[in-house]
Amino acid sequence: MTGRLVLLRHGQSYGNVERRLDTRPPGAELTPLGRDQARAFARRTRRPALLAHSVAIRATQTAGVIGGELEMGAIEVPGIHEVQVGGLENRSDDDAVAEFNAIYERWHHGDLDVPLPGGETGNDVLDRYVPVLTELRLRYLDDHDWSGDIVVVSHGAAIRLAAAVLAGVEATFALDNHLDNAESVVLAPITDGRWSCVRWGTLSPPFYPEAGADPVADAVHSSTDPMG
């Protein structure tokens, strides 16, 4: 097994700029900065063996820019879109951001059956997301003749939840460390179907939570979008 799974958050979208809970596909398009971020990712990474993306426009466009830079095609993969926030969709007010983050925090601490209002539970997200990664592993990464990484352009909250569960990343660390646009979590397959997290954004293991961090309050008072 020589390849890794690179779970890449899409470039900046107009929904991100507006700090909006934009989760329902197809969603907002990339901003010019978002295209520049995707281009920069392509220029600093080795050419992957496979490039995939979710059904959302911002992920499709990110993969398109990367593919253009690296002269390769990209495939659309269902099931890896963002956490669906239901009744909070398109809201950007502090109350909505706080409600989303409070439930999302509970998921990371094991309360995966708690639903967002009119939206998904943590188990709903994992039940559609994890099988896609498992299929990519079985089809490609577990093949000893396969070489090269798989880049999957997806979405921040979904990436952090799935990666933390699959690789056993400590909940508080995953909550404290959002992914900026065009940042990634890198998973390496190890024995018995398990995964090792070898990169989280700009950080390498071991991963330690920030002392005294409050993920919900930090998200509410941050000027950045809530979905990273």
Backbone hydrogen bonds in HBPLUS format (Angstrom, degrees):
<---DONOR---> <-ACCEPTOR-->    atom                        ^
c    i                          cat <-CA-CA->   ^        H-A-AA   ^      H-
h    n   atom  resd res      DA  || num        DHA   H-A  angle D-A-AA Bond
n    s   type  num  typ     dist DA aas  dist angle  dist       angle   num
A0150-ILE N   A0004-ARG O   2.88 MM 146  6.28 159.2  1.93 166.9 174.0     1
A0005-LEU N   A0187-LEU O   2.81 MM 182  5.10 174.3  1.81 163.2 164.1     2
A0187-LEU N   A0005-LEU O   2.84 MM 182  5.10 166.1  1.85 154.5 156.4     3
A0006-VAL N   A0150-ILE O   2.78 MM 144  5.97 176.2  1.78 163.4 164.7     4
A0152-VAL N   A0006-VAL O   2.82 MM 146  6.04 170.4  1.83 160.9 162.5     5
A0007-LEU N   A0185-VAL O   2.83 MM 178  5.18 162.5  1.86 167.5 161.7     6
A0185-VAL N   A0007-LEU O   2.97 MM 178  5.18 152.0  2.05 137.1 143.4     7
A0008-LEU N   A0152-VAL O   2.83 MM 144  5.85 149.8  1.92 142.7 152.2     8
A0154-SER N   A0008-LEU O   2.74 MM 146  5.87 161.4  1.77 155.5 162.1     9
A0009-ARG N   A0183-GLU O   2.86 MM 174  5.66 173.1  1.87 166.2 165.4    10
A0182-ALA N   A0009-ARG O   3.07 MM 173  5.01 132.7  2.30 111.5 124.3    11
A0010-HIS N   A0154-SER O   3.24 MM 144  6.07 142.5  2.39 153.3 148.7    12
A0182-ALA N   A0010-HIS O   3.13 MM 172  5.27 137.3  2.32 116.9 118.0    13
A0031-THR N   A0012-GLN O   3.00 MM  19  6.01 162.2  2.03 141.6 143.8    14
A0016-ASN N   A0013-SER O   3.10 MM   3  5.11 121.8  2.45  93.8 107.9    15
A0017-VAL N   A0013-SER O   3.14 MM   4  6.55 156.0  2.20 148.2 153.8    16
A0014-TYR N   A0029-GLU O   3.05 MM  15  6.22 150.8  2.14 171.9 175.3    17
A0018-GLU N   A0014-TYR O   3.17 MM   4  6.37 148.2  2.28 139.6 147.4    18
A0020-ARG N   A0015-GLY O   2.95 MM   5  5.20 176.3  1.95 158.6 157.9    19
A0019-ARG N   A0016-ASN O   2.92 MM   3  4.90 157.7  1.97 104.5 111.2    20
A0022-ASP N   A0020-ARG O   2.87 MM   2  5.48 125.7  2.17 109.5  93.1    21
A0021-LEU N   A0091-ARG O   2.94 MM  70  5.56 159.9  1.98 145.7 151.2    22
A0090-ASN N   A0021-LEU O   2.76 MM  69  4.88 166.9  1.78 137.6 136.2    23
A0057-ILE N   A0026-PRO O   2.88 MM  31  5.29 160.4  1.92 136.1 142.3    24
A0034-GLY N   A0031-THR O   2.98 MM   3  4.91 114.3  2.43  94.4 110.8    25
A0035-ARG N   A0031-THR O   3.09 MM   4  6.53 149.8  2.19 152.1 159.5    26
A0036-ASP N   A0032-PRO O   3.03 MM   4  6.37 153.5  2.10 144.8 152.4    27
A0037-GLN N   A0033-LEU O   2.81 MM   4  6.13 151.4  1.89 152.8 161.2    28
A0038-ALA N   A0034-GLY O   3.05 MM   4  6.32 155.4  2.11 145.1 150.9    29
A0039-ARG N   A0035-ARG O   2.94 MM   4  6.16 156.3  2.00 146.6 153.6    30
A0040-ALA N   A0036-ASP O   2.86 MM   4  6.08 155.3  1.92 147.8 154.5    31
A0041-PHE N   A0037-GLN O   2.96 MM   4  6.22 154.7  2.03 145.4 152.1    32
A0042-ALA N   A0038-ALA O   3.06 MM   4  6.34 163.6  2.09 148.9 152.7    33
A0043-ARG N   A0039-ARG O   3.07 MM   4  6.32 149.2  2.16 145.4 153.7    34
A0044-ARG N   A0040-ALA O   3.12 MM   4  6.33 131.7  2.37 143.4 154.8    35
A0044-ARG N   A0041-PHE O   3.16 MM   3  5.37 139.5  2.33 101.6 112.7    36
A0049-ALA N   A0149-ASP O   2.80 MM 100  5.55 148.2  1.90 147.1 157.2    37
A0151-VAL N   A0050-LEU O   2.97 MM 101  6.31 162.3  2.00 164.5 161.5    38
A0075-ILE N   A0051-LEU O   2.99 MM  24  6.51 153.9  2.06 145.7 152.0    39
A0052-ALA N   A0151-VAL O   2.85 MM  99  6.23 165.2  1.87 164.6 169.3    40
A0153-VAL N   A0052-ALA O   2.82 MM 101  6.14 172.0  1.83 142.7 142.7    41
A0053-HIS N   A0075-ILE O   2.93 MM  22  6.36 137.6  2.12 158.3 165.5    42
A0077-VAL N   A0053-HIS O   2.80 MM  24  5.86 162.3  1.83 169.2 170.6    43
A0054-SER N   A0153-VAL O   3.13 MM  99  6.47 135.7  2.34 165.1 173.9    44
A0059-ALA N   A0056-ALA O   3.19 MM   3  5.41 125.7  2.50 101.8 114.9    45
A0060-THR N   A0056-ALA O   2.95 MM   4  6.20 163.0  1.98 156.7 162.2    46
A0061-GLN N   A0057-ILE O   2.81 MM   4  5.98 164.7  1.83 158.7 162.2    47
A0062-THR N   A0058-ARG O   3.09 MM   4  6.09 150.9  2.18 130.0 138.1    48
A0063-ALA N   A0059-ALA O   2.95 MM   4  6.16 168.9  1.96 152.8 155.3    49
A0064-GLY N   A0060-THR O   2.88 MM   4  6.06 146.4  1.99 141.0 151.5    50
A0065-VAL N   A0061-GLN O   2.97 MM   4  6.23 154.8  2.03 149.5 154.3    51
A0066-ILE N   A0062-THR O   3.03 MM   4  6.32 166.8  2.05 153.3 156.9    52
A0067-GLY N   A0063-ALA O   2.75 MM   4  5.86 164.7  1.78 150.2 155.3    53
A0068-GLY N   A0064-GLY O   2.91 MM   4  6.02 147.7  2.01 139.4 148.2    54
A0069-GLU N   A0065-VAL O   3.03 MM   4  6.30 155.5  2.09 149.4 155.2    55
A0070-LEU N   A0066-ILE O   2.96 MM   4  6.18 153.4  2.03 151.4 159.1    56
A0071-GLU N   A0067-GLY O   2.75 MM   4  5.49 109.8  2.25 137.3 151.4    57
A0072-MET N   A0067-GLY O   2.93 MM   5  4.79 159.1  1.97 132.1 138.9    58
A0120-GLU N   A0084-GLN O   3.06 MM  36  5.61 166.2  2.08 155.1 155.6    59
A0088-LEU N   A0085-VAL O   3.18 MM   3  5.44 171.0  2.18 125.8 125.5    60
A0089-GLU N   A0086-GLY O   3.04 MM   3  5.63 166.1  2.06 122.8 125.8    61
A0087-GLY N   A0117-PRO O   2.70 MM  30  5.55 164.7  1.72 161.3 166.6    62
A0091-ARG N   A0088-LEU O   3.10 MM   3  5.69 157.9  2.15 140.7 140.2    63
A0097-VAL N   A0093-ASP O   3.10 MM   4  6.41 166.7  2.12 157.9 161.8    64
A0098-ALA N   A0094-ASP O   2.84 MM   4  5.96 161.0  1.88 150.8 156.3    65
A0099-GLU N   A0095-ASP O   2.92 MM   4  6.09 155.8  1.98 144.8 151.4    66
A0100-PHE N   A0096-ALA O   2.95 MM   4  6.16 167.6  1.96 154.1 157.1    67
A0101-ASN N   A0097-VAL O   3.00 MM   4  6.15 169.8  2.01 150.4 153.5    68
A0102-ALA N   A0098-ALA O   2.87 MM   4  5.97 150.2  1.96 146.5 154.5    69
A0103-ILE N   A0099-GLU O   3.21 MM   4  6.39 163.7  2.24 150.3 153.3    70
A0104-TYR N   A0100-PHE O   2.87 MM   4  6.04 163.7  1.90 154.6 160.2    71
A0105-GLU N   A0101-ASN O   2.85 MM   4  5.87 150.6  1.93 140.0 147.3    72
A0106-ARG N   A0102-ALA O   3.22 MM   4  6.47 150.2  2.31 136.1 143.4    73
A0107-TRP N   A0103-ILE O   3.05 MM   4  6.45 151.1  2.14 149.9 157.6    74
A0108-HIS N   A0104-TYR O   3.24 MM   4  6.61 159.3  2.28 147.6 151.5    75
A0109-HIS N   A0105-GLU O   3.19 MM   4  6.49 135.0  2.40 140.9 153.1    76
A0109-HIS N   A0106-ARG O   3.08 MM   3  5.06 130.7  2.33  95.3 109.0    77
A0111-ASP N   A0106-ARG O   2.90 MM   5  5.25 153.2  1.97 148.1 140.6    78
A0110-GLY N   A0107-TRP O   2.92 MM   3  5.19 160.1  1.96 114.9 116.5    79
A0114-VAL N   A0111-ASP O   3.40 MM   3  6.01 169.0  2.42 116.6 118.8    80
A0122-GLY N   A0112-LEU O   2.93 MM  10  4.44 117.1  2.34 128.9 142.2    81
A0123-ASN N   A0112-LEU O   2.99 MM  11  5.32 151.4  2.07 142.4 136.3    82
A0116-LEU N   A0120-GLU O   2.97 MM   4  5.62 157.5  2.02 135.5 140.1    83
A0119-GLY N   A0116-LEU O   2.85 MM   3  4.73 170.1  1.86 119.0 120.0    84
A0125-VAL N   A0121-THR O   3.23 MM   4  6.60 156.9  2.28 147.3 151.9    85
A0126-LEU N   A0122-GLY O   3.02 MM   4  6.33 168.4  2.03 153.9 156.5    86
A0127-ASP N   A0123-ASN O   2.79 MM   4  5.80 154.4  1.85 148.0 155.2    87
A0128-ARG N   A0125-VAL O   3.29 MM   3  5.61 140.4  2.46 103.1 112.9    88
A0129-TYR N   A0125-VAL O   2.94 MM   4  5.96 148.8  2.04 149.6 159.6    89
A0130-VAL N   A0126-LEU O   2.97 MM   4  5.37 153.7  2.04 133.7 141.7    90
A0132-VAL N   A0129-TYR O   3.14 MM   3  5.62 132.5  2.37 110.1 121.7    91
A0133-LEU N   A0130-VAL O   3.04 MM   3  5.22 113.7  2.50 102.4 117.7    92
A0134-THR N   A0130-VAL O   2.88 MM   4  6.15 159.5  1.92 158.6 165.4    93
A0135-GLU N   A0131-PRO O   2.89 MM   4  6.00 155.5  1.95 142.5 148.5    94
A0136-LEU N   A0132-VAL O   3.03 MM   4  6.30 158.2  2.07 147.4 153.0    95
A0137-ARG N   A0133-LEU O   2.95 MM   4  6.18 152.9  2.02 144.8 152.5    96
A0138-LEU N   A0134-THR O   2.88 MM   4  6.12 169.5  1.89 155.3 157.6    97
A0139-ARG N   A0135-GLU O   2.89 MM   4  5.91 163.0  1.91 150.5 155.6    98
A0140-TYR N   A0136-LEU O   2.98 MM   4  5.78 152.1  2.06 138.3 145.7    99
A0142-ASP N   A0137-ARG O   2.81 MM   5  5.74 154.9  1.87 165.8 157.1   100
A0143-ASP N   A0140-TYR O   2.99 MM   3  5.40 157.9  2.04 114.7 121.7   101
A0146-TRP N   A0143-ASP O   2.89 MM   3  5.34 161.8  1.92 116.5 122.6   102
A0159-ILE N   A0155-HIS O   2.84 MM   4  5.89 160.7  1.88 161.9 168.6   103
A0160-ARG N   A0156-GLY O   2.99 MM   4  6.16 169.9  2.00 154.9 157.1   104
A0157-ALA N   A0227-MET O   2.85 MM  70  5.42 113.5  2.30 161.5 161.2   105
A0161-LEU N   A0157-ALA O   3.14 MM   4  6.28 161.9  2.17 146.5 151.2   106
A0162-ALA N   A0158-ALA O   3.03 MM   4  6.13 174.8  2.03 155.0 156.5   107
A0163-ALA N   A0159-ILE O   2.85 MM   4  5.83 167.4  1.86 156.8 161.2   108
A0164-ALA N   A0160-ARG O   3.03 MM   4  5.91 158.3  2.08 138.5 145.0   109
A0165-VAL N   A0161-LEU O   3.10 MM   4  6.28 162.8  2.13 151.0 155.3   110
A0166-LEU N   A0162-ALA O   2.90 MM   4  6.03 169.9  1.91 155.2 158.4   111
A0167-ALA N   A0163-ALA O   2.92 MM   4  5.83 161.6  1.95 148.9 153.8   112
A0168-GLY N   A0164-ALA O   2.90 MM   4  5.38 113.9  2.35 133.2 143.7   113
A0169-VAL N   A0164-ALA O   3.00 MM   5  4.44 136.9  2.19 121.6 130.9   114
A0173-PHE N   A0170-GLU O   3.11 MM   3  5.48 120.0  2.48 105.7 120.0   115
A0174-ALA N   A0170-GLU O   3.10 MM   4  6.45 163.4  2.13 157.0 161.8   116
A0175-LEU N   A0171-ALA O   2.95 MM   4  6.21 153.1  2.02 153.5 161.4   117
A0176-ASP N   A0172-THR O   2.89 MM   4  5.98 151.5  1.97 144.6 152.4   118
A0177-ASN N   A0173-PHE O   3.01 MM   4  6.05 143.1  2.15 151.6 160.1   119
A0179-LEU N   A0228-GLY O   2.62 MM  49  4.88 171.9  1.62 141.9 142.6   120
A0183-GLU N   A0180-ASP O   3.03 MM   3  5.39 137.6  2.22 142.0 134.4   121
A0201-GLY N   A0184-SER O   2.77 MM  17  5.19 156.6  1.82 150.7 156.2   122
A0186-VAL N   A0199-ARG O   2.88 MM  13  4.95 161.7  1.91 136.1 141.7   123
A0198-VAL N   A0186-VAL O   2.93 MM  12  5.68 151.1  2.01 153.7 162.5   124
A0188-ALA N   A0196-SER O   2.78 MM   8  5.17 165.0  1.81 152.9 157.9   125
A0196-SER N   A0188-ALA O   2.83 MM   8  5.17 156.6  1.88 149.4 157.5   126
A0190-ILE N   A0194-ARG O   2.88 MM   4  5.36 175.4  1.88 144.4 142.9   127
A0194-ARG N   A0191-THR O   3.14 MM   3  5.84 167.2  2.15 121.1 125.1   128
A0200-TRP N   A0203-LEU O   2.87 MM   3  5.13 166.8  1.88 151.9 155.4   129
A0203-LEU N   A0200-TRP O   2.92 MM   3  5.13 162.7  1.95 129.9 129.3   130
A0213-ALA N   A0210-GLU O   3.39 MM   3  5.65 160.1  2.44 129.1 124.8   131
A0218-ASP N   A0214-ASP O   2.83 MM   4  5.85 166.4  1.84 167.6 172.3   132
A0219-ALA N   A0215-PRO O   3.03 MM   4  6.02 154.0  2.09 138.1 144.6   133
A0220-VAL N   A0216-VAL O   3.04 MM   4  6.30 158.6  2.09 152.1 157.8   134
A0221-HIS N   A0217-ALA O   3.04 MM   4  6.19 162.8  2.07 153.1 157.0   135
A0222-SER N   A0218-ASP O   2.99 MM   4  5.84 114.9  2.43 136.2 150.7   136
